[in-house]
Amino acid sequence: MFSWKSPPPKAILTPCIGVCVLDASGHCEGCHRNIDEIARWGSLDDAERMRLMDEVLPQRAQAGPAA
């Protein structure tokens, strides 16, 4: 009989779509995160990830790349 000693890990929420190129403003062209947000993503809690994905990143996407 198989049993988990601990619950299976949860999937980490991510806006990454595999287009990993920084634009002139320092935001990823695919997910719109900056390099600091990308680096810290794994250590953020789900609430902060959701705040970024629901509020911050859509605003950046709508604003478009900086010239």
mmCIF file as gemmi writes it, N, C-alpha and C atoms, coordinates in Angstrom:
data_model
loop_
_atom_site.group_PDB
_atom_site.id
_atom_site.type_symbol
_atom_site.label_atom_id
_atom_site.label_alt_id
_atom_site.label_comp_id
_atom_site.label_asym_id
_atom_site.label_entity_id
_atom_site.label_seq_id
_atom_site.pdbx_PDB_ins_code
_atom_site.Cartn_x
_atom_site.Cartn_y
_atom_site.Cartn_z
_atom_site.occupancy
_atom_site.B_iso_or_equiv
_atom_site.pdbx_formal_charge
_atom_site.auth_seq_id
_atom_site.auth_asym_id
_atom_site.pdbx_PDB_model_num
ATOM 1 N N . MET Axp A 1 ? 0.845 -1.182 0 1 0 ? 1 A 1
ATOM 2 C CA . MET Axp A 1 ? 0 0 0 1 0 ? 1 A 1
ATOM 3 C C . MET Axp A 1 ? 0.891 1.247 0 1 0 ? 1 A 1
ATOM 4 N N . PHE Axp A 2 ? 0.587 2.185 -0.827 1 0 ? 2 A 1
ATOM 5 C CA . PHE Axp A 2 ? 1.358 3.413 -0.965 1 0 ? 2 A 1
ATOM 6 C C . PHE Axp A 2 ? 0.717 4.525 -0.148 1 0 ? 2 A 1
ATOM 7 N N . SER Axp A 3 ? 1.529 5.302 0.543 1 0 ? 3 A 1
ATOM 8 C CA . SER Axp A 3 ? 1.007 6.464 1.248 1 0 ? 3 A 1
ATOM 9 C C . SER Axp A 3 ? 2.062 7.565 1.244 1 0 ? 3 A 1
ATOM 10 N N . TRP Axp A 4 ? 1.604 8.785 1.222 1 0 ? 4 A 1
ATOM 11 C CA . TRP Axp A 4 ? 2.502 9.937 1.294 1 0 ? 4 A 1
ATOM 12 C C . TRP Axp A 4 ? 2.84 10.205 2.746 1 0 ? 4 A 1
ATOM 13 N N . LYS Axp A 5 ? 4.087 10.466 3.004 1 0 ? 5 A 1
ATOM 14 C CA . LYS Axp A 5 ? 4.465 10.87 4.35 1 0 ? 5 A 1
ATOM 15 C C . LYS Axp A 5 ? 4.136 12.338 4.564 1 0 ? 5 A 1
ATOM 16 N N . SER Axp A 6 ? 4.119 13.075 3.471 1 0 ? 6 A 1
ATOM 17 C CA . SER Axp A 6 ? 3.707 14.47 3.522 1 0 ? 6 A 1
ATOM 18 C C . SER Axp A 6 ? 2.886 14.735 2.26 1 0 ? 6 A 1
ATOM 19 N N . PRO Axp A 7 ? 2.051 15.773 2.279 1 0 ? 7 A 1
ATOM 20 C CA . PRO Axp A 7 ? 1.237 16.039 1.104 1 0 ? 7 A 1
ATOM 21 C C . PRO Axp A 7 ? 2.113 16.354 -0.107 1 0 ? 7 A 1
ATOM 22 N N . PRO Axp A 8 ? 1.643 16.009 -1.311 1 0 ? 8 A 1
ATOM 23 C CA . PRO Axp A 8 ? 2.424 16.33 -2.499 1 0 ? 8 A 1
ATOM 24 C C . PRO Axp A 8 ? 2.588 17.843 -2.624 1 0 ? 8 A 1
ATOM 25 N N . PRO Axp A 9 ? 3.694 18.294 -3.197 1 0 ? 9 A 1
ATOM 26 C CA . PRO Axp A 9 ? 3.902 19.735 -3.317 1 0 ? 9 A 1
ATOM 27 C C . PRO Axp A 9 ? 2.875 20.369 -4.248 1 0 ? 9 A 1
ATOM 28 N N . LYS Axp A 10 ? 2.497 21.597 -3.904 1 0 ? 10 A 1
ATOM 29 C CA . LYS Axp A 10 ? 1.573 22.35 -4.751 1 0 ? 10 A 1
ATOM 30 C C . LYS Axp A 10 ? 2.34 22.917 -5.932 1 0 ? 10 A 1
ATOM 31 N N . ALA Axp A 11 ? 1.663 23.035 -7.05 1 0 ? 11 A 1
ATOM 32 C CA . ALA Axp A 11 ? 2.267 23.682 -8.205 1 0 ? 11 A 1
ATOM 33 C C . ALA Axp A 11 ? 2.452 25.169 -7.901 1 0 ? 11 A 1
ATOM 34 N N . ILE Axp A 12 ? 3.566 25.721 -8.342 1 0 ? 12 A 1
ATOM 35 C CA . ILE Axp A 12 ? 3.816 27.143 -8.138 1 0 ? 12 A 1
ATOM 36 C C . ILE Axp A 12 ? 3.121 27.918 -9.242 1 0 ? 12 A 1
ATOM 37 N N . LEU Axp A 13 ? 2.266 28.85 -8.84 1 0 ? 13 A 1
ATOM 38 C CA . LEU Axp A 13 ? 1.594 29.706 -9.807 1 0 ? 13 A 1
ATOM 39 C C . LEU Axp A 13 ? 2.626 30.558 -10.524 1 0 ? 13 A 1
ATOM 40 N N . THR Axp A 14 ? 2.503 30.675 -11.836 1 0 ? 14 A 1
ATOM 41 C CA . THR Axp A 14 ? 3.448 31.476 -12.59 1 0 ? 14 A 1
ATOM 42 C C . THR Axp A 14 ? 2.791 32.065 -13.837 1 0 ? 14 A 1
ATOM 43 N N . PRO Axp A 15 ? 3.155 33.291 -14.183 1 0 ? 15 A 1
ATOM 44 C CA . PRO Axp A 15 ? 2.653 33.888 -15.408 1 0 ? 15 A 1
ATOM 45 C C . PRO Axp A 15 ? 3.573 33.596 -16.6 1 0 ? 15 A 1
ATOM 46 N N . CYS Axp A 16 ? 4.642 32.838 -16.386 1 0 ? 16 A 1
ATOM 47 C CA . CYS Axp A 16 ? 5.624 32.582 -17.446 1 0 ? 16 A 1
ATOM 48 C C . CYS Axp A 16 ? 4.977 31.848 -18.616 1 0 ? 16 A 1
ATOM 49 N N . ILE Axp A 17 ? 5.241 32.36 -19.819 1 0 ? 17 A 1
ATOM 50 C CA . ILE Axp A 17 ? 4.751 31.705 -21.036 1 0 ? 17 A 1
ATOM 51 C C . ILE Axp A 17 ? 5.907 31.267 -21.927 1 0 ? 17 A 1
ATOM 52 N N . GLY Axp A 18 ? 7.128 31.34 -21.38 1 0 ? 18 A 1
ATOM 53 C CA . GLY Axp A 18 ? 8.293 30.866 -22.105 1 0 ? 18 A 1
ATOM 54 C C . GLY Axp A 18 ? 8.885 31.86 -23.096 1 0 ? 18 A 1
ATOM 55 N N . VAL Axp A 19 ? 8.456 33.115 -23.038 1 0 ? 19 A 1
ATOM 56 C CA . VAL Axp A 19 ? 9.035 34.17 -23.871 1 0 ? 19 A 1
ATOM 57 C C . VAL Axp A 19 ? 9.885 35.022 -22.929 1 0 ? 19 A 1
ATOM 58 N N . CYS Axp A 20 ? 11.101 34.588 -22.706 1 0 ? 20 A 1
ATOM 59 C CA . CYS Axp A 20 ? 11.937 35.176 -21.66 1 0 ? 20 A 1
ATOM 60 C C . CYS Axp A 20 ? 12.96 36.146 -22.243 1 0 ? 20 A 1
ATOM 61 N N . VAL Axp A 21 ? 12.495 37.356 -22.554 1 0 ? 21 A 1
ATOM 62 C CA . VAL Axp A 21 ? 13.331 38.408 -23.105 1 0 ? 21 A 1
ATOM 63 C C . VAL Axp A 21 ? 12.972 39.696 -22.389 1 0 ? 21 A 1
ATOM 64 N N . LEU Axp A 22 ? 13.98 40.389 -21.844 1 0 ? 22 A 1
ATOM 65 C CA . LEU Axp A 22 ? 13.713 41.655 -21.159 1 0 ? 22 A 1
ATOM 66 C C . LEU Axp A 22 ? 13.653 42.787 -22.169 1 0 ? 22 A 1
ATOM 67 N N . ASP Axp A 23 ? 12.654 43.664 -22.014 1 0 ? 23 A 1
ATOM 68 C CA . ASP Axp A 23 ? 12.529 44.827 -22.891 1 0 ? 23 A 1
ATOM 69 C C . ASP Axp A 23 ? 13.358 45.982 -22.337 1 0 ? 23 A 1
ATOM 70 N N . ALA Axp A 24 ? 13.28 47.131 -22.976 1 0 ? 24 A 1
ATOM 71 C CA . ALA Axp A 24 ? 14.088 48.292 -22.572 1 0 ? 24 A 1
ATOM 72 C C . ALA Axp A 24 ? 13.784 48.761 -21.152 1 0 ? 24 A 1
ATOM 73 N N . SER Axp A 25 ? 12.573 48.496 -20.667 1 0 ? 25 A 1
ATOM 74 C CA . SER Axp A 25 ? 12.208 48.921 -19.315 1 0 ? 25 A 1
ATOM 75 C C . SER Axp A 25 ? 12.606 47.886 -18.262 1 0 ? 25 A 1
ATOM 76 N N . GLY Axp A 26 ? 13.166 46.745 -18.688 1 0 ? 26 A 1
ATOM 77 C CA . GLY Axp A 26 ? 13.589 45.713 -17.753 1 0 ? 26 A 1
ATOM 78 C C . GLY Axp A 26 ? 12.502 44.723 -17.395 1 0 ? 26 A 1
ATOM 79 N N . HIS Axp A 27 ? 11.411 44.714 -18.17 1 0 ? 27 A 1
ATOM 80 C CA . HIS Axp A 27 ? 10.322 43.766 -17.935 1 0 ? 27 A 1
ATOM 81 C C . HIS Axp A 27 ? 10.37 42.665 -18.987 1 0 ? 27 A 1
ATOM 82 N N . CYS Axp A 28 ? 10.034 41.458 -18.576 1 0 ? 28 A 1
ATOM 83 C CA . CYS Axp A 28 ? 9.981 40.339 -19.505 1 0 ? 28 A 1
ATOM 84 C C . CYS Axp A 28 ? 8.875 40.582 -20.529 1 0 ? 28 A 1
ATOM 85 N N . GLU Axp A 29 ? 9.183 40.36 -21.805 1 0 ? 29 A 1
ATOM 86 C CA . GLU Axp A 29 ? 8.184 40.56 -22.856 1 0 ? 29 A 1
ATOM 87 C C . GLU Axp A 29 ? 7.052 39.537 -22.775 1 0 ? 29 A 1
ATOM 88 N N . GLY Axp A 30 ? 7.312 38.387 -22.153 1 0 ? 30 A 1
ATOM 89 C CA . GLY Axp A 30 ? 6.286 37.356 -22.048 1 0 ? 30 A 1
ATOM 90 C C . GLY Axp A 30 ? 5.376 37.521 -20.846 1 0 ? 30 A 1
ATOM 91 N N . CYS Axp A 31 ? 5.969 37.637 -19.659 1 0 ? 31 A 1
ATOM 92 C CA . CYS Axp A 31 ? 5.174 37.644 -18.423 1 0 ? 31 A 1
ATOM 93 C C . CYS Axp A 31 ? 5.069 39.019 -17.766 1 0 ? 31 A 1
ATOM 94 N N . HIS Axp A 32 ? 5.878 39.971 -18.213 1 0 ? 32 A 1
ATOM 95 C CA . HIS Axp A 32 ? 5.863 41.354 -17.719 1 0 ? 32 A 1
ATOM 96 C C . HIS Axp A 32 ? 6.445 41.533 -16.32 1 0 ? 32 A 1
ATOM 97 N N . ARG Axp A 33 ? 7.094 40.481 -15.788 1 0 ? 33 A 1
ATOM 98 C CA . ARG Axp A 33 ? 7.768 40.64 -14.501 1 0 ? 33 A 1
ATOM 99 C C . ARG Axp A 33 ? 9.126 41.292 -14.716 1 0 ? 33 A 1
ATOM 100 N N . ASN Axp A 34 ? 9.62 41.993 -13.671 1 0 ? 34 A 1
ATOM 101 C CA . ASN Axp A 34 ? 10.984 42.513 -13.745 1 0 ? 34 A 1
ATOM 102 C C . ASN Axp A 34 ? 11.933 41.441 -13.209 1 0 ? 34 A 1
ATOM 103 N N . ILE Axp A 35 ? 13.231 41.665 -13.361 1 0 ? 35 A 1
ATOM 104 C CA . ILE Axp A 35 ? 14.211 40.653 -12.992 1 0 ? 35 A 1
ATOM 105 C C . ILE Axp A 35 ? 14.146 40.311 -11.504 1 0 ? 35 A 1
ATOM 106 N N . ASP Axp A 36 ? 13.868 41.278 -10.654 1 0 ? 36 A 1
ATOM 107 C CA . ASP Axp A 36 ? 13.749 41.022 -9.217 1 0 ? 36 A 1
ATOM 108 C C . ASP Axp A 36 ? 12.545 40.13 -8.929 1 0 ? 36 A 1
ATOM 109 N N . GLU Axp A 37 ? 11.414 40.403 -9.576 1 0 ? 37 A 1
ATOM 110 C CA . GLU Axp A 37 ? 10.215 39.574 -9.367 1 0 ? 37 A 1
ATOM 111 C C . GLU Axp A 37 ? 10.451 38.149 -9.866 1 0 ? 37 A 1
ATOM 112 N N . ILE Axp A 38 ? 11.144 38.014 -10.984 1 0 ? 38 A 1
ATOM 113 C CA . ILE Axp A 38 ? 11.452 36.68 -11.514 1 0 ? 38 A 1
ATOM 114 C C . ILE Axp A 38 ? 12.336 35.929 -10.524 1 0 ? 38 A 1
ATOM 115 N N . ALA Axp A 39 ? 13.359 36.594 -10.015 1 0 ? 39 A 1
ATOM 116 C CA . ALA Axp A 39 ? 14.299 35.955 -9.082 1 0 ? 39 A 1
ATOM 117 C C . ALA Axp A 39 ? 13.626 35.553 -7.767 1 0 ? 39 A 1
ATOM 118 N N . ARG Axp A 40 ? 12.702 36.372 -7.281 1 0 ? 40 A 1
ATOM 119 C CA . ARG Axp A 40 ? 12.05 36.11 -5.991 1 0 ? 40 A 1
ATOM 120 C C . ARG Axp A 40 ? 10.815 35.223 -6.11 1 0 ? 40 A 1
ATOM 121 N N . TRP Axp A 41 ? 10.364 34.919 -7.322 1 0 ? 41 A 1
ATOM 122 C CA . TRP Axp A 41 ? 9.078 34.258 -7.535 1 0 ? 41 A 1
ATOM 123 C C . TRP Axp A 41 ? 8.899 32.996 -6.702 1 0 ? 41 A 1
ATOM 124 N N . GLY Axp A 42 ? 9.905 32.16 -6.653 1 0 ? 42 A 1
ATOM 125 C CA . GLY Axp A 42 ? 9.803 30.903 -5.91 1 0 ? 42 A 1
ATOM 126 C C . GLY Axp A 42 ? 9.644 31.075 -4.413 1 0 ? 42 A 1
ATOM 127 N N . SER Axp A 43 ? 10.061 32.215 -3.882 1 0 ? 43 A 1
ATOM 128 C CA . SER Axp A 43 ? 9.946 32.437 -2.438 1 0 ? 43 A 1
ATOM 129 C C . SER Axp A 43 ? 8.725 33.273 -2.056 1 0 ? 43 A 1
ATOM 130 N N . LEU Axp A 44 ? 7.979 33.782 -3.043 1 0 ? 44 A 1
ATOM 131 C CA . LEU Axp A 44 ? 6.766 34.547 -2.735 1 0 ? 44 A 1
ATOM 132 C C . LEU Axp A 44 ? 5.643 33.598 -2.325 1 0 ? 44 A 1
ATOM 133 N N . ASP Axp A 45 ? 4.763 34.053 -1.449 1 0 ? 45 A 1
ATOM 134 C CA . ASP Axp A 45 ? 3.61 33.216 -1.114 1 0 ? 45 A 1
ATOM 135 C C . ASP Axp A 45 ? 2.534 33.371 -2.202 1 0 ? 45 A 1
ATOM 136 N N . ASP Axp A 46 ? 1.562 32.481 -2.183 1 0 ? 46 A 1
ATOM 137 C CA . ASP Axp A 46 ? 0.522 32.485 -3.221 1 0 ? 46 A 1
ATOM 138 C C . ASP Axp A 46 ? -0.234 33.808 -3.277 1 0 ? 46 A 1
ATOM 139 N N . ALA Axp A 47 ? -0.461 34.43 -2.123 1 0 ? 47 A 1
ATOM 140 C CA . ALA Axp A 47 ? -1.206 35.697 -2.094 1 0 ? 47 A 1
ATOM 141 C C . ALA Axp A 47 ? -0.455 36.786 -2.861 1 0 ? 47 A 1
ATOM 142 N N . GLU Axp A 48 ? 0.855 36.857 -2.671 1 0 ? 48 A 1
ATOM 143 C CA . GLU Axp A 48 ? 1.654 37.875 -3.373 1 0 ? 48 A 1
ATOM 144 C C . GLU Axp A 48 ? 1.74 37.553 -4.863 1 0 ? 48 A 1
ATOM 145 N N . ARG Axp A 49 ? 1.873 36.28 -5.21 1 0 ? 49 A 1
ATOM 146 C CA . ARG Axp A 49 ? 1.873 35.902 -6.635 1 0 ? 49 A 1
ATOM 147 C C . ARG Axp A 49 ? 0.555 36.301 -7.291 1 0 ? 49 A 1
ATOM 148 N N . MET Axp A 50 ? -0.543 36.02 -6.613 1 0 ? 50 A 1
ATOM 149 C CA . MET Axp A 50 ? -1.857 36.357 -7.17 1 0 ? 50 A 1
ATOM 150 C C . MET Axp A 50 ? -2.025 37.864 -7.303 1 0 ? 50 A 1
ATOM 151 N N . ARG Axp A 51 ? -1.533 38.632 -6.326 1 0 ? 51 A 1
ATOM 152 C CA . ARG Axp A 51 ? -1.619 40.092 -6.41 1 0 ? 51 A 1
ATOM 153 C C . ARG Axp A 51 ? -0.863 40.589 -7.637 1 0 ? 51 A 1
ATOM 154 N N . LEU Axp A 52 ? 0.327 40.068 -7.839 1 0 ? 52 A 1
ATOM 155 C CA . LEU Axp A 52 ? 1.1 40.473 -9.016 1 0 ? 52 A 1
ATOM 156 C C . LEU Axp A 52 ? 0.384 40.072 -10.313 1 0 ? 52 A 1
ATOM 157 N N . MET Axp A 53 ? -0.106 38.824 -10.372 1 0 ? 53 A 1
ATOM 158 C CA . MET Axp A 53 ? -0.742 38.348 -11.596 1 0 ? 53 A 1
ATOM 159 C C . MET Axp A 53 ? -2.088 39.02 -11.866 1 0 ? 53 A 1
ATOM 160 N N . ASP Axp A 54 ? -2.807 39.381 -10.82 1 0 ? 54 A 1
ATOM 161 C CA . ASP Axp A 54 ? -4.14 39.978 -10.993 1 0 ? 54 A 1
ATOM 162 C C . ASP Axp A 54 ? -4.11 41.495 -11.146 1 0 ? 54 A 1
ATOM 163 N N . GLU Axp A 55 ? -3.127 42.155 -10.552 1 0 ? 55 A 1
ATOM 164 C CA . GLU Axp A 55 ? -3.114 43.621 -10.52 1 0 ? 55 A 1
ATOM 165 C C . GLU Axp A 55 ? -1.937 44.239 -11.27 1 0 ? 55 A 1
ATOM 166 N N . VAL Axp A 56 ? -0.733 43.878 -10.882 1 0 ? 56 A 1
ATOM 167 C CA . VAL Axp A 56 ? 0.467 44.556 -11.384 1 0 ? 56 A 1
ATOM 168 C C . VAL Axp A 56 ? 0.784 44.177 -12.831 1 0 ? 56 A 1
ATOM 169 N N . LEU Axp A 57 ? 0.879 42.886 -13.107 1 0 ? 57 A 1
ATOM 170 C CA . LEU Axp A 57 ? 1.293 42.449 -14.437 1 0 ? 57 A 1
ATOM 171 C C . LEU Axp A 57 ? 0.309 42.845 -15.542 1 0 ? 57 A 1
ATOM 172 N N . PRO Axp A 58 ? -1.007 42.755 -15.336 1 0 ? 58 A 1
ATOM 173 C CA . PRO Axp A 58 ? -1.931 43.225 -16.381 1 0 ? 58 A 1
ATOM 174 C C . PRO Axp A 58 ? -1.781 44.722 -16.685 1 0 ? 58 A 1
ATOM 175 N N . GLN Axp A 59 ? -1.495 45.529 -15.655 1 0 ? 59 A 1
ATOM 176 C CA . GLN Axp A 59 ? -1.279 46.957 -15.882 1 0 ? 59 A 1
ATOM 177 C C . GLN Axp A 59 ? -0.036 47.187 -16.743 1 0 ? 59 A 1
ATOM 178 N N . ARG Axp A 60 ? 1.017 46.428 -16.468 1 0 ? 60 A 1
ATOM 179 C CA . ARG Axp A 60 ? 2.227 46.558 -17.27 1 0 ? 60 A 1
ATOM 180 C C . ARG Axp A 60 ? 1.977 46.112 -18.71 1 0 ? 60 A 1
ATOM 181 N N . ALA Axp A 61 ? 1.231 45.03 -18.879 1 0 ? 61 A 1
ATOM 182 C CA . ALA Axp A 61 ? 0.938 44.538 -20.226 1 0 ? 61 A 1
ATOM 183 C C . ALA Axp A 61 ? 0.154 45.571 -21.01 1 0 ? 61 A 1
ATOM 184 N N . GLN Axp A 62 ? -0.802 46.196 -20.359 1 0 ? 62 A 1
ATOM 185 C CA . GLN Axp A 62 ? -1.637 47.204 -21.022 1 0 ? 62 A 1
ATOM 186 C C . GLN Axp A 62 ? -0.827 48.441 -21.38 1 0 ? 62 A 1
ATOM 187 N N . ALA Axp A 63 ? 0.122 48.803 -20.517 1 0 ? 63 A 1
ATOM 188 C CA . ALA Axp A 63 ? 0.945 49.995 -20.763 1 0 ? 63 A 1
ATOM 189 C C . ALA Axp A 63 ? 1.901 49.766 -21.94 1 0 ? 63 A 1
ATOM 190 N N . GLY Axp A 64 ? 2.289 48.527 -22.182 1 0 ? 64 A 1
ATOM 191 C CA . GLY Axp A 64 ? 3.208 48.233 -23.278 1 0 ? 64 A 1
ATOM 192 C C . GLY Axp A 64 ? 4.641 48.533 -22.909 1 0 ? 64 A 1
ATOM 193 N N . PRO Axp A 65 ? 5.578 48.183 -23.809 1 0 ? 65 A 1
ATOM 194 C CA . PRO Axp A 65 ? 6.999 48.383 -23.516 1 0 ? 65 A 1
ATOM 195 C C . PRO Axp A 65 ? 7.369 49.862 -23.512 1 0 ? 65 A 1
ATOM 196 N N . ALA Axp A 66 ? 8.361 50.171 -22.703 1 0 ? 66 A 1
ATOM 197 C CA . ALA Axp A 66 ? 8.868 51.555 -22.666 1 0 ? 66 A 1
ATOM 198 C C . ALA Axp A 66 ? 9.735 51.799 -23.885 1 0 ? 66 A 1
ATOM 199 N N . ALA Axp A 67 ? 9.732 53.008 -24.362 1 0 ? 67 A 1
ATOM 200 C CA . ALA Axp A 67 ? 10.535 53.339 -25.543 1 0 ? 67 A 1
ATOM 201 C C . ALA Axp A 67 ? 11.983 53.546 -25.167 1 0 ? 67 A 1
